[in-house]
Amino acid sequence: MKTYSSFSRFNRFIHLIISLLIIVISLTSCKEKTVSGDQTNGPLRVSSVNPRYFEDADGKIVYLTGSHTWPNLVDISTADPPEPFDFMAYLDWMQKYDHNFIRLWTWESLRWNSKNYNPDKTYNVYPHAWKRTGPGLALDGKLKFNLEEFDDEYFSRLKNRIDSASKKGIYVSVMLFEGWGMQFATEGWKNHPFHPDNNINGMNADLDKDGNGLEIYTLAIPEITVLQEKYIKNIIDVVNEFDNVLYEISNENHPPSTRWQYHLINYIHEYEKTKPFQHPVGMTFQYKGGSNDTLFESPAEWISPNPFTHGKDLRNDPPAATGRKVILYDTDHLWGIGGNGAWVWKTFARGMNPLFMDPYDEQFIGKNIPAYESIRKNMGYTRIYAAKMDLTRAVLGNDFSSTTYCLADPGSEYFVYQPLPDSAFTVKLEKGKYCYEWFSPASGVVEKTGKVRAIEVETSFKAPFTGDAVLYLKRL
């Protein structure tokens, strides 16, 4: 009897401990605030379950968000040579905000000046992809380029920065070409390595003799296309080993570049078939006069569109992602530099991945304002909820909430954003008991947690604080 009684008390003790653990887990299930660890697990691929997002090698959704800035690959400053960009400090700065994605900017220009940005300054650019061997001097007074030879410093820097980003859990889009500068920077064509006075290879891209060699971003000159393919092939050879890589064909190239961009997307796909890894390729909005339809019809896995749809400006009410492409919704193509914290949450709730074109240290373009700090912080906050939710099952539940900003796994969990301060709203819930948490984008903390029983389908809520609000509900 004594032995039996001791065993019975032991069983009751274990049962009590298990019951307490279950209670604790149920009470804290809404409170967990974790993001992915400092490790990438790619290469990324479009999710077969929820194609609004990428997934990693294990099929786990990877939500991408982060700040990118112009000199993060190629140095740009008024000094000659330009002052080096502190990339490791930049990565540490990104980690502080829990960001996990950057566009790694290239610049083809030898010098950069624009009447739109700091017109009184001329910036020097270094390094470049091609080797300056001469004979002869380019228009900037330095040795001419040999377009048949690559500069090892450029590709070594590219490899090292991708590797450093990978170790900090950051995915990187490798920008291959930069089309804005050739169109809008002062003397963009004269400052390009492919200008006939800047290289020893005798390429003449200005077919229409208008003083602008934008034909290099078309398929009009086969010899130039071959050189560009050789350059892309070399980049793939250098970075294919990394699992945190994506590609972007060109930043904001002109609309006649469409066939050229489609060709290069397909070229990357075909060449990477011969390699261990295959990475996603992106196409960004063509400025000026581009069409989002061109992006959606492209062979790219991801796109960055413009906000104008059927004549409407949707920057403050982002459109819902359909899953036709993974959308990296980038302020660069919406405002140039602009946006606010509310835009971040709206973008997340509409099934897209928000990116910010960041003035960063103010050394090149733009000045920091409080709204930009809000963007940085709130991009990191959205990663908390992306990690908390099962995004493989999330649908765009604009009809699930009167706010119209809702991601939901109906009957299981709901993310709702309320942009209007001090305003009640409704959520369509299946009847049952839910834990909830109220998150304040302004303070960056969970202000209140608890439980609620949904009796009616239309359940009313109002944030217990002033300002915009996030409500997260999970069924118990």
N, C-alpha and C positions, 0 to 999 in steps of 0.2 A: 504493500500500500504506500509505503514511504517513497519508494522509487517511482511509482506511477504518479503520485501527487507532484513530485518534483518535475517529472517530465511534462505533466499537464500545465504546471505553472510556466515552464519554459516555452511551451507552444503558445500559451496565451501572451507571453511577453513578445515573442517574435511576431505574432499576429498584430499586436499593438504597434510595434515599430513599423511594420509594413503599412498599416492603416495611416499612421502619422505621415509616412513618406508620401503616400498617395494624396493626402490632404495638402501637404506642402507643395507637391508638384502641381496640383490643380490650382492652388492659389497663386503660384508664380509663373504659370504657363504664359500669361500675357505680359509678364515683366521682363522676360529674357531679352537682352539687347546685345546681340553678338553680330559681328561681321566676319567675313571669311578671314582665315589666318593669312600670314605673310607667305603665301605660296600660290603660284599659278599652277593650273592643272589642265593644260590644253593639249593640242591646239583647240581653239574654240570651233564649234560648228553650230549651224542653225538647229535649234531644238526641234526634234521630230514631233514632240508633243505640243509645245506652245511656241510656234515659229516667230513670235514677237521678240524672242530672246535668243541669245546664244546659250549653249550648254557646254560643259567641260568634258573631259575624257570619260568621266563616270556618269554622264547624263544629268549632272546637277546644273540647274539654271545659274548663269553668271550674269548678274545685272551690272552694267558698266556705267560709271559716272566719274567725272573728274575735270580739273582745270588743265588747260594747255596754254602755252605761251610761245611766242614767235622764235626766240633764240635758243630753244631747248635742244637743238641739234647743231645748228650752224651759228657760230658767233656773229653778232651784229652790234656794232657800236661806231661812234664817230672816230675812234682811234684807228690807226693803221700800223700793225695788224689790229683787228678788233679785240677788245677786252674779253677774256674767256668767261663763259657762262658757268656758274657753279652748279653743275647738274646734281651732284649728291645732296647739296643743300636744298635744291628744288624738290627732290624725291622725299626728303625728310619733311619738308613743308607740306607736301601732298599727304603723307601719312598722318600728319597732325589732323587733317580734315577727313580721314578715312576714305580718300579717293583711290580708285583702282584702275584708272584709264587715262592715257594721254595720246594726243596726236603729236608725233615727233616731226616737227616742221623742217622741211628743206627749203632752201632759197637758191635759185639758179643764178640770180643777179650777182655781178661783181661788185657793184655799188647800188645803193637803194636810196631813192629820194622820192617823195610824193607830195603833191600840193595839198592832198587831203589830210596828211598826218605830219606834223612837225616840218613844214616846208622849208624852214631855215636850216635844216640839218641834212647832211649827206652821210649815210651809214656805209661802212665797209663790211664786206661779207667774207667769211672764211670758216672752214675749207670748202672746196668744191670736189665734185666726183671725179673730174678729169685732171690729169697731170699737166702742169705748165712746164713744157720742155723747151719751148722755142723751136727753131730760131725765130727771131723777131719779137717785137713787143706788141701787146694788145693795146686797146684804146685806153686802158687804165695805167699804162706805162710799165706793166709787168710782162713777163714772158707769155707768149701765146700758148694756148691749150693744144694738146694733141688728143683729139677725140677718140683715138684708138687705144689710149692708155689711161688707166685709172690711178687716182691718187690714193695710196694705201691709207693715208691718215683719215680720210673721210670714212672709208669703210671700217677701219679699225674703231673709230669713234662710234659709229653706228652700232657695231657689235657690242662694244663695251657698255653703251648706255642701255641697250636692250637687256643685256645680262644684269646690270645693276637694278633696272626696274623689276625684272623677274624676281630677284631676291627679296624685293619688298612687296611682292604680290600685286604688281601693277602691269596691266596689259598695255601694249604699245601699238599704235597704228603707224606704220612707216609710210610717210608721204613721199611719193616718187617724183612728182613734178609740182610746180607752183605756178598757176596760171594767172592769178590776179596781178602780180607784179608786171608781167609782160604787157598787160593791157593798160594799166593805170599808173604805174610808177614812171617817173620822169626818165625818158630815154631808156625804157626797159629793154628794147631790142638791142641798142648799142652796148648795153651792159650784160648781154647774155653770151655765154661761151660759144654758142652756135653762130653768132654774128661772124661774117666772113673775115672781118678785121681782127677777130679775137682768137682765131685758131689757125693751125697750119694745114687743115684738111680741105679747105676751099669750098665748104658748104655754103650755098646761097639759098636761104629759105624764103627771102622776100620775093616771092614769085610775082605778086601783083605790083611790086615797086611802090608800095604805099609807106615805106619807112618803118614797117612793123612786121616782124617775122613770125606772126602767129601761125603761119603755115606749118611750123614745126609741131604743132599740136593737132595736125590732121594727118591723113595718109597720103598727102599730095606728093611727098618726096620720099620714095622708097629707101634711098640711101640713109636718110635721117632716121626713118623708122627702124632700120637695121641697127643703127647706133644706139637707139633708145632701147631696143630689145636686148642688145648686148649688155647695156647698163643694168636693166632689170634682172637679167639672168645672173649677173655678178652679185647683185644684192641678195637674190634668193640663195645663191651658193653660200654667202656669208652668214645669213641669219636663219636659214631653214631649220637649224637645230633647236631653235628656241620655241617653247610652247606658248609664249605670251605675245606672239606676233599677229598683227593684222596688217593689211595693206590698204593704202588710199592712192588711187591713180593720180589725182591732181586736185589741188585746192582751187576752187572757183575758176575753172577754165571757161573759155567762151563757148557758146552753143554750137558752133561748127566743129567742136572737138568730139562730138558724140561718137561717131564711127571709130575714131582713133581710140577713145577711152574703152569702148566695147571690145575693140581688138586687143588692147593690152590686158583687160580683165581676162579674156579667154586665153591669152598667151600665158599669163601667170598660172591659170588653172591647169593648162596643158603641161607646162614645164614642171610644176610641182608634183604632177603625177609620177614623175621619175625620181622624186625625193621621198625621204622618210615621212615628212609631215606635209599636210595640206592646210593652208591658212585662209581665213575669210578675206575677201577683197571688197573694198568699198568705193562708192562713187558719190561725190558731194555736189551740191547745187552749182549749176553753171551760171555765172554772173557776168554781165547782165543779160536778161532776156531768156533765161533758161526755163525749163518746164519740169515740174515734179514727175510728170508722166514719163519723161525720158529716164529718170532715175528708177522708177518702178519697173520699167520695161527692160532695164539693163540686165546683164548676166551677173551683176554684183550680188553678194550676200547681204551687205549692209549699205545704207544710204543716209545722207544728211540733207533733208529737203529744206525748201523755203516755206515760210508760213502762209503764203497767199494761195488760197484755194477758191476758185470760181469768183475771183475778185474780192474775197473777204480776207481781212487781216486777222489771222488766228493766233497771233503771238500770245495774247492774254487768255485765250481759250483753245489750247492745243487740240488738234484733231485726234481722233482715236486711231491707234495703230490697228491695222487689219490682219497683220501677219504675212502680208505679201513679201515684206522685207523686214529685217531687223533695222530699226530706226534709231540712229544716234542723233538726237535732236540738239543741234549745236547752235548756241547763241551767235556764233560767227556768221551763220547764214540767216539769222533772224534779225539781229540788230547790228552786227559787226561786233561792238562791245555793248552789252546791255543786259537787261533782264532783272529779275528780283527773286526773292525766296519763294513767293507764291507760284511763280512760273515753274520752279523745280518740282513742287508737289503735284501741280496739275499735269506736268509732263509724265511723272511717275505713274499717276493714277490713270493716264491714258495709254499705258503700256509701252512707253518709250524710255530711252536711256538718255538723260540730260547731260550735256557737255557745256563747259563755260570757256569762252575765249577771254583769257585772263591777263590784265595789265601786269600782274605779278609785282615786280619790283619797280615798275614805272620807268625802266631804263630805255624802253623802245617806243611803245605806243600806248596812250591812254593813261588815265589817272584813277586811283582807287577812290571809291565812294562807299558809304555804308551799305548800299544795296548789294554791292559785289561781295562783301564779307558775308552777307546773308545767303547769297547763292552758294558760296563755298561751304559754309556750315551745313546748309540744308541738303546739299547733294550727299554729304556724308551721312546725315540723318536718314535719308531715304534708303541708304544701304542697310541700315538697321532693320527696317521693315521688309526690305527685299530678302534679307537673311531669315527673318522671323517667319515669313509666309512661305507656303509651298507654291511658288510661281509656275510650276508645271501645270497646276490645276486652276490657276487664276484666270478669270474671264473679266472683260471690261464690263463692269456692272453699272453703267451710267443710269440704267433704269432701277437699280437697286437702292439708290439714294436720291433724295430730292436735290442734293448738291450737284449731282451728275458726275462727281469725281469719286469713283469707287472701283476698287479691284476686289473680286470676291471669288471664293470657292463656295458657291451657294449651299447653305446649310452647315458649313464648317467654319469658315473664317471670312471676315470682311475688313477691308481697309477703306476708310472714308476720309476725304479731305473737305473741310469746310473753310472756304476762303473768306467768308463774311463774318466779321466779329460780332459776338453777342447775338447770334441768330440761331434759332432752333431749326432742326432738319429731321427728316425721317429716313429710316433704313428698312427695307423689306427683308425681314428675317423669317426663317422657318421657326415655328414655335419650339421653344426649348429654353435651356439655361445657358448663358454665355458669361465668360469673364470679359472684362473690358479694361482698356487703359486709354487715358486722355494724354496726348502728347502736345506740348506747346512748341511750335517752330521758333517762336521768339526767344524762349528761355532755353530750349534744347533739352528739356527734361520731361519725364512722365509726371504730370501734375496730380493724377488721381487714378486709382485702380479700384476694381470691385467686381460685383456680379450683377447680372440683370436677367430677369425671366421675360422672354418674349411671349406675350399672350396674343396680341394682335399682330397681323402681318406687317402693318405700318407701325413701327415703333419709333417714338419721338425721342430726340436727344438734344441737349444743349451743353456746350462746353462750360466747365466750372471756372473758367478764367476768361479774361478779355483778350481778343486777338484771334487770328486764324488758328485752326485747330485740326488735329489728327485724332480720329477715333479708330481704335483697333479692337475688333471683337473676335473671340474664338469660342466655339461651342464646347461646353463641358460634357 
